[in-house]
Amino acid sequence: MKTAVLDGRCCEGRKGFVDGSRRRSLVTFSDARCHAELTVRRIGLVSIIPAALVASIGLLAGCTDGEASHEAKHFGLAVVDSNVHDFGEQRQGEELAHTFSLVNQGDAPVKIDGLTTSCHCVVAGDDELGPMTIAAGARFPLPVRFTTGTAQVTASGRVTVSYHEARDGSAAPGQRGSLTLGVRADIIPDYRVSPSEVNFGVIDGLAVQRVSRTFRVVPEAATDVEISEATSSSSFLTAEILPKRPNDSDVEIKVDLDLSRFTQSKSLSGSIILSSDSERVPKSSVPVLAKYKAPAEARPAMIVVGSDEVGEVSREIKVTTSRPARIRDVRSTAADDGVRTERDDRQSASEHRLKVFIAPRRETALDGDLEIELEFLADGGESVVRTLRVPVHRLLEKGDADE
């Protein structure tokens, strides 16, 4: 028996005929989707078979090194129609439903492992849909409920179906897979917020301490909507409803960002909550974002003395500034003079070092801030003062705290 060689690898299995230059030769080969040419190596003879002839004699599976390969098995779930259902134009606060029809397109049963959703606005399945095994070729319905909520332009969500091949007589799961489904809708809102978020961008803490932005509430489906209140749960954000302009149905909201309490560079995020007389969306949230660039940084940003440290404890703070500055004053808010400092005597520099001494442990824990007042020489000869705050804590032993 002669052997067919594909790309240098032996393929044995199903029989077939290959035309040589002198006579027909019976060779063996496996099912293969391998390559465009099959080289038959014989003593003193090499024959080349074009790809079209290879396809016509049924080379349909991958090559194996000296072993007969098996027919490829189909596996997985599929959607009968579309993976994404579009509800079209919808109002806010609508509860919508759609049932996807899924089919097991594989050659073996699959078992549903679970359903996960991308948000609370999507609920997949129902109370009766528990662990389920789907026979090969069988279909089954998957109901999905979708709430448009307070979305203003589009609303969307996803459902992921996880499953595995259920092998006969085996407790171990077979091949695993997943299928993602989607729902969406174009929203006709009662009112639209423009812009949809308030982004202050990067704020130089040396240049400003308070900044303001405005956004507008534009009535749409609810043409006479009224905004009764604008609030924020973030202490650094305030909002104000400005008086309406004549012949203007829009409502303008002013947002103030107070940066005076921030002494370290950080990303800020909060929200403005709008209360309205809209029945569909009585409350909505407007995100507020900013990046604060502090004019000075302290390292470490906080001092914590553990309960296992006894006596007076010293720490060093390194202060770096965005431009040369001098330390005008250092004070502690801790009670009973629990913190004292020593600083370098440089008048103006971009780096300063402070020695901090924390008093021995007392009957109560020590909590306070070290306030470092910095004076920057601004453009035009005027000075700008900023205060850097470093929290200082000294902990008590647990037994002391209980007493």
C-alpha atoms as one frame of an Amber mdcrd trajectory, in Angstrom:
protein
   0.000   0.000   0.000   1.393   3.359  -1.064   1.128   6.431   1.174  -0.083
   9.901   0.227   1.949  12.781   1.695   0.297  16.201   2.237   2.679  19.007
   3.161   5.243  16.469   4.351   2.816  14.681   6.749   1.568  11.137   6.246
  -2.183  10.769   5.856  -3.677   7.301   6.086  -7.336   6.420   6.119  -9.943
   6.492   3.346  -8.941   4.985  -0.023  -8.892   6.926  -3.301  -7.394   6.857
  -6.790  -4.647   9.199  -7.966  -3.541   9.483 -11.583   0.209   8.868 -12.041
   2.131   9.640 -15.191   1.954   5.992 -16.348  -0.947   4.290 -14.545  -3.621
   4.746 -11.896  -2.257   4.209  -8.398  -4.324   3.252  -5.364  -3.239   5.294
  -2.349  -4.718   5.915   1.078  -5.341   9.284   2.697  -7.436  10.805   5.509
 -10.311  13.231   5.111  -8.614  16.603   4.649  -9.260  20.308   4.099  -5.540
  20.529   3.846  -3.958  22.242   0.887  -4.163  22.928  -2.805  -1.761  20.161
  -3.835  -1.326  16.479  -2.950   2.109  15.033  -3.603   2.289  11.278  -4.039
   5.773  10.101  -3.356   6.742   6.903  -5.130  10.019   5.342  -6.130  11.261
   7.558  -8.898   7.883   9.283  -9.352   6.205  12.418  -7.987   2.697  13.235
  -9.159   0.940  16.585  -8.558  -2.825  16.736  -8.156  -4.545  20.165  -8.620
  -6.755  21.574  -5.890  -9.945  21.061  -7.912  -9.241  17.317  -8.184  -8.444
  17.127  -4.460 -11.811  18.681  -3.687 -13.630  16.387  -6.113 -12.413  13.234
  -4.377 -13.569  14.473  -0.955 -10.549  15.607   1.121 -12.628  17.215   3.881
 -10.894  16.971   7.295  -7.611  18.123   8.889  -4.451  16.020   8.444  -3.056
  14.000  11.322   0.385  12.527  11.752  -0.159   8.866  10.895  -3.607   8.651
  12.519  -7.034   8.590  10.920  -8.967  11.798  11.721 -12.646  11.925  12.613
 -15.393  13.893  10.914 -15.680  17.440  12.381 -18.668  17.707  14.730 -21.027
  20.676  14.634 -21.487  22.399  17.991 -23.283  25.370  19.439 -26.446  27.428
  19.787 -27.649  29.868  17.152 -30.474  32.392  16.787 -33.145  31.509  14.265
 -33.621  35.124  13.164 -31.334  37.968  14.358 -29.028  38.258  17.367 -30.248
  41.835  17.967 -33.896  42.877  18.263 -34.679  46.540  17.501 -37.819  47.899
  19.187 -37.687  51.071  17.066 -38.859  54.381  18.558 -40.026  54.150  22.166
 -40.782  56.512  25.051 -38.792  56.625  28.276 -39.828  54.247  31.057 -41.364
  51.691  28.685 -41.323  47.994  29.593 -40.819  45.963  26.410 -40.657  42.218
  25.691 -39.266  40.007  22.952 -38.776  36.250  22.655 -35.671  34.999  20.863
 -35.895  31.608  19.157 -32.691  29.610  19.677 -31.693  26.332  18.026 -29.086
  23.735  18.916 -27.288  23.409  15.579 -24.894  20.779  16.914 -24.789  17.002
  16.724 -25.046  16.524  20.506 -27.260  17.909  23.307 -26.136  21.114  25.061
 -26.903  22.178  28.613 -27.599  25.815  29.521 -25.202  26.910  32.288 -26.563
  30.400  32.893 -27.866  33.715  31.587 -26.070  37.006  32.300 -27.203  40.522
  31.382 -25.296  43.749  30.816 -27.522  45.917  33.019 -30.548  45.952  35.333
 -32.654  47.159  32.408 -32.585  43.645  30.879 -34.134  40.514  32.389 -33.667
  37.207  30.553 -35.724  34.044  30.955 -38.576  33.511  33.381 -39.254  31.692
  36.639 -39.803  28.406  34.797 -36.489  28.546  32.934 -34.045  26.595  35.081
 -31.203  24.223  34.159 -32.110  22.978  30.695 -30.722  20.475  28.220 -31.423
  21.145  24.541 -31.458  18.161  22.211 -29.539  18.253  18.931 -31.542  20.171
  16.327 -34.141  21.303  18.859 -35.414  24.860  19.258 -36.394  26.661  22.426
 -37.749  30.159  23.227 -35.851  32.667  25.389 -38.053  35.552  26.609 -36.309
  38.881  27.305 -37.806  41.900  29.100 -36.293  45.339  28.481 -36.906  48.687
  30.235 -35.951  51.904  28.441 -35.526  53.797  31.728 -34.226  57.382  31.600
 -32.182  56.996  28.406 -32.410  60.077  26.184 -31.103  58.957  22.769 -30.787
  55.177  22.564 -31.279  52.358  25.056 -29.629  48.982  24.695 -28.733  45.855
  26.604 -27.195  42.406  26.115 -27.875  38.848  27.240 -25.151  36.193  27.221
 -26.201  32.535  27.157 -23.486  30.194  28.469 -23.705  26.469  27.690 -21.686
  23.274  27.288 -21.934  20.006  25.387 -23.729  17.343  27.433 -21.793  14.104
  26.959 -23.656  10.844  27.359 -22.665   8.990  30.512 -20.121  11.623  31.583
 -20.439  14.016  34.499 -17.654  16.225  33.142 -18.840  19.035  30.818 -17.806
  18.873  27.182 -16.982  21.728  24.858 -18.158  25.113  26.168 -19.662  28.009
  24.271 -21.633  31.240  24.607 -24.139  33.212  22.554 -24.737  36.973  22.886
 -28.134  38.532  22.177 -29.009  42.224  22.109 -31.999  44.554  22.393 -32.149
  48.257  21.559 -34.539  51.159  21.041 -34.453  54.749  19.789 -35.753  56.960
  22.582 -38.240  59.822  22.344 -37.561  61.515  25.722 -39.924  63.681  27.756
 -37.017  66.125  27.927 -33.423  66.109  26.802 -30.366  67.277  28.772 -27.805
  69.125  26.645 -24.973  68.375  26.991 -25.733  64.954  28.464 -22.798  65.320
  30.907 -20.915  68.257  32.401 -17.179  67.831  31.841 -14.942  70.520  33.329
 -11.815  68.957  31.837  -8.421  69.605  33.496  -8.482  72.337  36.130  -5.304
  74.079  37.321  -5.659  74.472  41.068  -3.192  77.351  41.092  -5.281  79.353
  38.620  -8.770  78.841  40.068 -10.543  77.535  43.161 -14.127  77.631  41.875
 -15.429  76.969  38.365 -18.910  76.957  36.830 -20.644  75.382  33.837 -24.225
  75.362  32.593 -26.418  72.815  30.832 -29.918  73.029  29.406 -33.051  70.942
  29.846 -34.919  70.896  26.534 -38.597  69.758  26.568 -39.532  67.237  23.853
 -42.412  64.782  24.264 -43.483  66.576  27.468 -43.624  70.078  26.029 -44.546
  71.808  29.295 -42.239  69.893  31.669 -41.131  71.777  34.780 -37.863  71.221
  36.662 -38.578  71.778  40.341 -35.185  71.025  41.920 -31.514  70.416  41.073
 -29.385  68.840  43.824 -26.144  66.925  44.336 -24.996  64.418  46.922 -21.358
  65.509  46.407 -20.160  68.178  48.843 -17.998  69.843  46.177 -20.912  70.306
  43.737 -23.867  72.690  43.862 -26.549  73.364  41.275 -28.912  76.276  40.669
 -31.958  76.589  38.384 -31.565  79.897  36.549 -34.552  82.130  35.747 -36.213
  81.386  32.417 -35.677  83.751  29.536 -38.673  85.272  27.758 -40.162  83.045
  25.023 -37.701  80.257  25.883 -39.079  76.890  27.016 -35.620  75.535  27.881
 -34.458  75.398  31.507 -30.860  76.385  32.262 -28.987  74.811  35.193 -25.770
  76.276  36.615 -23.247  73.868  38.186 -20.547  75.145  40.590 -17.451  73.095
  41.407 -15.646  74.036  44.645 -11.990  72.953  44.563 -10.814  74.658  47.743
 -11.000  71.466  49.807  -8.824  69.404  47.437  -5.095  69.341  48.119  -4.073
  66.391  45.953  -4.396  65.890  42.205  -7.300  63.582  41.456 -10.148  62.747
  39.093 -13.498  64.012  40.340 -16.909  62.609  39.534 -20.369  63.404  40.793
 -23.864  64.019  39.512 -26.684  66.535  39.505 -30.117  65.075  40.276 -33.031
  66.749  38.509 -36.572  66.535  39.893 -39.416  67.220  37.466 -43.173  66.829
  37.027 -42.645  64.242  34.263 -44.654  61.099  35.015 -42.275  58.889  33.041
 -39.004  60.371  34.329 -39.640  62.237  37.592 -35.917  62.139  38.392 -32.846
  62.020  36.170 -29.106  62.159  36.762 -26.555  64.331  34.939 -22.912  63.152
  35.343 -20.263  65.723  36.292 -16.558  65.038  35.607 -13.296  66.923  36.219
  -9.572  66.358  36.626  -8.012  68.497  39.318  -4.340  69.385  39.004  -3.137
  70.415  42.444  -0.505  73.186  42.633   1.281  71.237  45.388   1.621  67.589
  46.422   2.658  66.056  49.737   4.326  62.681  50.070   3.142  60.874  52.029
  -0.361  62.249  51.551  -1.338  60.990  55.035   0.503  60.150  58.262  -0.726
  57.189  60.328   1.084  56.104  63.495   0.287  52.529  64.496  -0.741  51.425
  67.983   2.505  49.430  68.328   4.691  52.568  68.156   5.511  54.138  71.523
   6.857  57.524  72.570   7.188  60.518  70.304   7.243  59.511  66.618   8.798
  61.506  63.784   7.924  61.513  60.106   9.160  63.492  57.110   6.917  65.121
  54.495   8.177  66.082  51.049   6.262  68.962  49.461   6.617  69.575  45.720
   5.009  72.508  43.903   4.135  73.226  40.264   6.193  76.436  40.449   8.545
  77.902  43.095   6.773  78.734  46.354   7.613  79.459  49.964   6.051  77.939
  53.047   4.322  80.833  54.753   2.864  78.922  57.689   2.367  75.407  59.096
  -0.334  74.675  61.659  -2.038  71.617  63.122  -5.720  71.128  63.845  -4.986
  68.294  66.297  -6.007  68.995  69.899  -3.550  69.604  72.759  -0.570  70.406
  70.526  -0.248  66.757  69.569   1.747  67.616  66.424   4.720  69.944  65.964
   6.891  70.589  62.891  10.305  71.768  61.786  10.850  73.038  58.232  13.706
  74.149  56.026  14.403  77.861  55.759  14.428  78.145  51.973  12.409  81.150
  50.885  11.237  80.007  47.461  11.701  76.570  45.933   9.831  73.818  44.104
  10.588  71.293  46.848  10.408  71.554  50.628  10.869  69.036  53.439   9.110
  69.147  56.789   9.921  67.188  59.913   6.738  66.193  61.767   6.734  65.072
  65.414   3.673  63.284  66.823   3.250  63.313  70.602   3.294  60.060  72.621
   0.082  58.053  72.773  -2.512  59.457  75.122  -5.883  58.330  76.446  -7.609
  59.252  73.182  -6.610  58.778  69.566  -5.019  61.710  67.766  -6.828  62.955
  64.659  -6.204  66.184  62.807  -4.824  67.891  59.732  -1.447  69.445  59.119
  -2.185  72.633  57.140   0.746  73.837  55.052   0.181  77.343  53.708   2.115
  77.974  50.489   2.683  81.321  48.779   3.239  81.269  44.996   4.538  84.256
  43.057   2.063  84.569  40.184   2.522  86.329  36.862   2.494  90.109  37.212
   4.128  90.046  40.632   1.011  89.181  42.617   1.134  86.285  45.047  -1.326
  83.384  45.272  -1.807  81.444  48.525  -2.902  77.821  48.583  -3.243  75.505
  51.584  -2.078  71.895  51.473  -3.702  69.579  54.038  -2.107  66.353  55.276
  -4.248  64.195  57.644  -2.414  62.946  60.774  -3.685  60.012  62.855  -2.276
  58.183  65.862  -4.093  54.970  66.714  -4.790  53.512  70.143  -4.337  49.894
  71.073  -7.598  47.962  70.871  -7.735  47.496  74.628  -7.333  51.230  75.194
 -10.081  52.010  72.695 -12.496  49.574  74.382 -11.949  51.198  77.754
